[in-house]
Amino acid sequence: MPSSRAIALDPELILADEPTSALDASTQARILDLIHALPAELRFACLFISHNLAVIEQFADRVAVTYRGRIIELGPTASVLGGPRHPYTQCRLDKAVRGGGLAACGPGLGAGSGYGA
């Protein structure tokens, strides 16, 4: 398991890019429990990348939202997700609540939204 090998190297930082995206709910929960507990226990930071806002909300202390390759919002998770400033972040939160795909929050937000292309 690659994550076991990464932890064995005593890292200062682990990059977890969608580590649970292809897992069933039970396995996902176990992996998230480990990812949540191990950094404090083994004293490393974890940069967690995910499209799953429910996981991010429960897991992350701070969040960065990217849109078109740029960070558009950055700060404490409760602040960013509780009071989004950018239309893309708001759209993603709306989709998380009502369901729907990422395409509905697509590139059209840049033009005419005051946030550039």
C-alpha positions in Angstrom: 0.0 0.0 0.0 1.6 3.3 -1.1 0.4 5.3 1.9 2.0 2.8 4.3 5.3 3.2 2.5 5.0 7.0 2.6 4.4 7.0 6.4 7.3 4.6 6.9 9.6 7.3 5.6 8.7 9.6 8.5 7.6 12.5 6.3 6.9 16.1 7.3 4.1 16.3 4.6 1.9 13.8 2.8 0.0 14.8 -0.2 -3.3 12.8 -0.4 -4.9 13.4 -3.8 -8.5 12.0 -3.8 -7.4 9.1 -1.6 -10.9 7.7 -1.1 -12.6 8.5 -4.4 -12.8 4.9 -5.7 -13.6 3.2 -2.4 -16.9 2.0 -1.0 -18.4 3.9 1.9 -17.1 1.6 4.7 -13.5 1.5 3.4 -13.7 5.3 2.8 -14.7 5.9 6.4 -11.8 3.7 7.7 -9.2 5.4 5.5 -10.5 8.9 6.5 -10.3 7.9 10.2 -6.7 7.0 9.7 -5.9 10.1 7.7 -7.4 12.2 10.4 -5.7 10.5 13.3 -2.2 9.7 12.0 -0.8 13.2 11.3 -1.2 14.2 15.0 0.1 10.9 16.2 3.1 10.7 13.9 3.6 14.5 13.6 3.3 15.2 9.9 1.1 17.5 7.9 -1.4 16.2 5.3 -2.5 18.2 2.2 -5.8 16.6 1.3 -7.2 17.1 -2.2 -10.8 16.3 -2.8 -14.0 17.3 -4.6 -16.1 15.9 -1.7 -17.1 19.0 0.3 -18.7 16.9 3.1 -15.3 15.2 3.7 -13.5 18.5 3.5 -15.9 20.1 6.0 -15.3 17.3 8.6 -11.7 16.8 7.9 -9.9 20.0 7.1 -8.8 22.9 9.4 -8.2 25.1 6.4 -9.4 25.0 2.8 -8.3 26.4 -0.5 -10.9 26.4 -3.3 -9.4 26.4 -6.8 -11.1 27.5 -10.0 -9.4 27.4 -13.4 -6.1 26.7 -11.9 -6.1 29.5 -9.4 -6.9 29.7 -5.7 -10.1 31.8 -5.4 -10.8 31.3 -1.7 -8.5 30.4 1.2 -9.0 30.3 4.9 -10.5 28.4 7.8 -12.9 25.7 6.6 -15.8 27.0 8.5 -15.3 30.5 7.1 -14.9 29.5 3.5 -17.6 26.9 3.4 -19.9 28.9 5.7 -19.7 32.1 3.8 -18.4 31.6 0.3 -17.4 34.8 -1.6 -16.8 33.4 -5.1 -19.7 32.2 -7.3 -17.9 28.9 -8.0 -17.6 28.0 -4.3 -21.3 28.8 -3.8 -22.2 26.7 -6.8 -20.1 23.7 -5.5 -21.8 24.0 -2.1 -25.2 24.2 -3.7 -24.4 21.1 -5.8 -23.2 19.2 -2.7 -26.6 19.9 -1.0 -28.9 19.3 -4.0 -26.7 16.9 -5.9 -25.4 17.3 -9.4 -22.2 17.3 -11.3 -19.2 19.6 -11.5 -20.0 20.6 -15.0 -22.9 22.8 -13.8 -20.3 24.9 -11.9 -18.1 25.2 -15.0 -16.1 27.7 -16.9 -19.0 30.1 -17.6 -18.7 31.6 -14.2 -15.5 33.4 -15.2 -17.0 35.6 -17.9 -19.2 38.3 -16.6 -19.0 37.3 -13.0 -16.4 40.0 -12.1 -13.8 37.3 -11.5 -12.2 37.2 -14.9 -11.7 34.5 -17.5 
